[in-house]
Amino acid sequence: MTAISTACPTGYGKSYWSYRSATTGDTTKLCLTRVYHANYCILGRQSGDSISLALMTAVACRREPVPVPYNQIMHITGVYRAPAGAREQLPPGGR
């Protein structure tokens, strides 16, 4: 969790959980940023030569069967610092 807010950033490896109070009706969001570690696994969906990653997932590396709608388990073998000046960039038409 990186913050408690009403507006959390979203994008690669960012998301939020929200809670709506039954008493006040107020919504609180817990802002999340994914931390990747070597030897962890995430879910993916392969279609042809392309694999879409479910970046906010975590799964046992030997899980069988792979949970629907995914068809791949991706093993993180290394995590490296981004070079200075690097920034998130979406692929063309991507999200």
BAZA-314805 format. One line per 8 residues: number of its first residue (from 1); their letters; for each residue z, y, x of N, C-alpha, C. Coordinates in Angstrom, 1 decimal, decimal comma. Atoms other than C-alpha are relative to their C-alpha. Example, Ala and Ser with C-alpha at 12.3 -4.5 7.8 and 13.67 -1.06 7.14 Angstrom:
% residues 2
1 = AS = 0,0 -1,2 0,9 7,8 -4,5 12,3 0,0 1,2 0,9  0,0 -1,1 -0,9 7,1 -1,1 13,7 0,8 1,1 -0,8
END
This chain:
% residues 95
1 = MTAISTAC = 0,0 -1,2 0,8 0,0 0,0 0,0 0,0 1,2 0,9  0,1 -1,2 -0,8 -1,0 3,4 1,4 0,5 1,2 -0,7  -0,5 -1,2 0,7 0,1 5,8 -1,3 0,3 -0,4 -1,5  -0,2 0,1 1,4 1,3 6,2 -4,9 -0,6 1,3 -0,5  0,8 -1,1 0,4 -1,1 8,5 -6,7 -0,6 -0,2 -1,4  0,7 0,2 1,3 -3,1 9,1 -9,9 -1,5 -0,1 0,4  1,4 0,2 -0,4 -6,4 9,1 -7,9 -0,1 -0,6 1,4  0,1 0,7 -1,3 -6,9 6,5 -5,1 -1,4 -0,1 0,5
9 = PTGYGKSY = 1,4 0,2 -0,5 -9,9 6,3 -2,8 -0,4 -1,4 -0,2  0,6 1,4 0,1 -12,2 3,3 -3,3 -1,1 -0,1 0,9  1,1 0,2 -0,9 -14,9 1,8 -1,2 0,3 -1,3 0,7  -0,2 1,2 -0,8 -15,1 -1,0 1,4 1,5 -0,1 0,4  -1,4 0,3 -0,4 -11,6 -2,5 1,8 1,0 1,0 -0,6  -0,9 -0,9 0,6 -10,0 0,1 -0,5 0,0 -0,3 -1,5  -0,1 0,2 1,5 -8,7 -0,4 -4,1 1,3 0,5 -0,5  -1,3 -0,4 0,6 -5,7 0,1 -6,3 0,5 -1,0 -1,1
17 = WSYRSATT = -0,6 0,6 1,1 -3,3 -1,5 -8,7 0,5 1,1 -0,9  -0,5 -1,0 0,9 -2,4 0,5 -11,8 1,1 -0,6 -0,9  -1,0 0,4 0,9 0,6 0,4 -14,1 0,1 1,1 -1,0  -0,1 -1,0 1,0 0,9 2,2 -17,4 1,4 -0,2 -0,7  -1,4 0,1 0,6 4,5 2,9 -18,6 -0,1 -0,1 -1,5  0,0 0,1 1,4 5,1 1,7 -22,1 0,9 1,1 -0,7  -0,9 -1,0 0,4 7,8 4,4 -22,4 -0,7 1,4 -0,1  0,5 -1,3 -0,1 6,0 7,5 -21,2 -1,5 0,1 -0,2
25 = GDTTKLCL = 1,5 0,0 0,1 2,3 6,4 -21,3 -0,6 0,5 1,3  0,6 -0,5 -1,3 1,9 7,7 -17,7 -0,5 -1,2 0,8  0,6 1,0 -0,8 -0,3 5,7 -15,4 0,3 0,3 1,5  -0,2 -0,1 -1,5 0,7 5,2 -11,7 -0,9 -1,0 0,7  0,9 0,9 -0,8 -1,7 3,8 -9,2 0,7 -0,2 1,4  -0,4 0,4 -1,3 -0,7 2,0 -6,0 -1,2 -0,1 0,8  1,2 0,0 -0,8 -3,4 2,8 -3,4 0,1 -1,1 1,0  0,0 1,1 -1,0 -4,4 -0,2 -1,2 -1,1 0,2 1,0
33 = TRVYHANY = 1,0 0,1 -1,0 -6,2 -0,5 2,0 0,1 -1,4 0,7  0,0 1,4 -0,6 -7,2 -4,0 3,3 0,2 0,1 1,5  -0,1 0,2 -1,4 -6,0 -5,0 6,7 -0,5 -1,4 0,3  0,6 1,3 -0,3 -8,0 -7,7 8,3 0,6 -0,5 1,3  -0,6 0,7 -1,2 -6,6 -10,3 10,8 -0,8 -1,1 0,4  0,8 1,2 -0,4 -8,3 -12,9 12,9 0,7 -1,2 -0,6  -0,4 1,3 0,5 -8,0 -16,4 11,5 0,4 0,1 -1,5  -0,2 -0,1 1,4 -7,7 -15,1 7,9 -1,4 -0,3 -0,6
41 = CILGRQSG = 1,3 0,3 0,7 -10,4 -16,0 5,3 -0,1 0,8 -1,3  0,3 -0,7 1,2 -12,1 -14,1 2,5 -1,1 -0,7 -0,7  1,1 0,7 0,8 -14,5 -15,1 -0,3 -1,3 0,8 0,2  1,3 -0,6 0,0 -18,2 -14,4 -0,3 -0,9 -0,7 -0,9  1,0 0,6 0,9 -21,2 -15,1 -2,4 -1,4 0,1 0,7  1,3 0,1 -0,7 -24,4 -16,2 -0,7 -1,2 -0,1 -1,0  1,2 0,1 0,8 -27,8 -15,6 -2,3 -1,2 0,1 0,9  1,0 0,0 -1,0 -30,7 -16,6 -0,1 0,5 0,3 1,4
49 = DSISLALM = -0,5 -0,3 -1,3 -30,2 -15,1 3,3 1,1 1,1 0,0  -1,0 -1,0 0,1 -27,7 -12,5 2,1 1,3 -0,5 -0,5  -1,4 0,4 0,4 -23,9 -12,8 1,7 0,7 1,3 -0,4  -0,9 -1,1 0,4 -21,8 -10,3 -0,3 1,4 -0,4 0,2  -1,4 0,3 -0,3 -18,2 -10,2 0,8 0,9 0,6 -1,1  -1,1 -0,5 0,9 -15,2 -9,9 -1,6 1,1 0,5 0,9  -0,8 -0,6 -1,1 -13,4 -7,6 0,9 1,5 0,0 -0,4  -1,4 -0,1 0,4 -10,1 -7,5 -1,1 0,6 -1,3 -0,3
57 = TAVACRRE = -0,5 1,3 0,3 -9,7 -11,2 -1,4 0,7 -0,6 1,3  -0,5 0,9 -1,1 -7,7 -13,7 0,7 0,1 -1,4 -0,6  0,1 1,4 0,5 -8,0 -17,4 0,4 0,3 -1,0 1,2  -0,2 1,1 -1,1 -6,9 -20,6 2,3 -1,4 -0,3 0,6  1,3 0,2 -0,6 -9,6 -21,2 4,8 -0,7 -1,4 -0,3  0,5 1,4 0,4 -10,0 -24,9 3,7 0,0 -0,2 -1,5  -0,1 0,1 1,4 -9,8 -24,2 0,0 -1,2 -0,7 -0,6  1,1 0,7 0,7 -11,9 -26,6 -2,1 0,5 -0,2 -1,4
65 = PVPVPYNQ = 1,3 -0,6 0,0 -13,5 -26,0 -4,5 0,2 1,5 0,2  0,0 -1,4 -0,2 -14,4 -22,4 -3,7 0,0 0,6 -1,4  -0,2 -0,6 1,4 -13,3 -20,2 -6,7 -1,3 0,6 -0,5  1,2 -0,6 0,7 -16,1 -19,2 -9,1 0,4 1,5 -0,1  1,5 0,2 -0,1 -18,1 -16,9 -8,9 -0,5 0,0 1,5  0,3 0,0 -1,4 -18,0 -17,2 -5,1 -0,5 -1,4 0,4  0,5 1,3 -0,4 -19,7 -20,0 -3,1 0,2 -0,1 1,5  -0,2 0,1 -1,4 -18,6 -19,3 0,5 1,4 0,5 0,3
73 = IMHITGVY = -1,2 -0,5 -0,5 -15,4 -18,9 2,4 -0,3 0,4 1,4  0,4 -0,6 -1,3 -15,8 -16,6 5,4 1,3 0,1 0,8  -1,1 0,1 -1,0 -13,5 -17,1 8,4 -0,1 1,2 0,9  -0,1 -1,1 -0,9 -12,5 -13,9 10,2 0,4 -0,5 1,4  -0,3 0,5 -1,3 -12,7 -14,8 13,9 0,4 1,1 1,0  -0,4 -1,1 -0,9 -12,1 -11,4 15,4 0,0 1,3 -0,8  -0,1 -1,4 0,5 -11,1 -7,8 14,5 0,0 1,0 1,1  0,2 -1,0 -1,1 -12,2 -4,9 16,6 0,1 1,4 -0,4
81 = RAPAGARE = 0,0 -1,4 0,3 -11,7 -1,2 16,7 -1,4 0,6 -0,1  1,3 -0,7 0,1 -14,6 0,9 15,5 -0,1 1,0 1,1  0,2 -1,0 -1,0 -16,2 3,1 18,1 0,4 1,4 -0,4  -0,3 -1,4 0,4 -15,2 6,7 18,2 -1,2 0,6 -0,7  1,1 -0,7 0,8 -17,1 8,7 15,6 -0,6 -0,9 -1,1  0,6 0,9 1,0 -17,9 5,6 13,5 0,6 0,4 -1,4  -0,5 -0,3 1,4 -17,7 6,1 9,7 -0,6 -1,1 -0,9  0,5 1,0 1,0 -18,2 3,9 6,6 -1,4 0,5 -0,4
89 = QLPPGGR = 1,3 -0,3 0,5 -21,8 3,7 5,6 -0,5 -1,1 -1,0  0,4 1,0 0,9 -23,1 2,0 2,5 -1,5 -0,4 0,3  1,4 0,4 -0,2 -26,3 -0,1 2,7 -0,8 0,7 -1,1  0,8 -0,6 1,0 -29,3 1,3 0,8 0,2 -0,7 -1,3  -0,2 0,6 1,3 -28,6 0,8 -2,9 1,3 -0,8 -0,1  -1,2 0,8 0,0 -25,3 -0,8 -2,0 1,2 0,8 -0,5  -1,2 -0,6 0,5 -21,8 -0,2 -3,2 1,1 -0,6 0,8
END
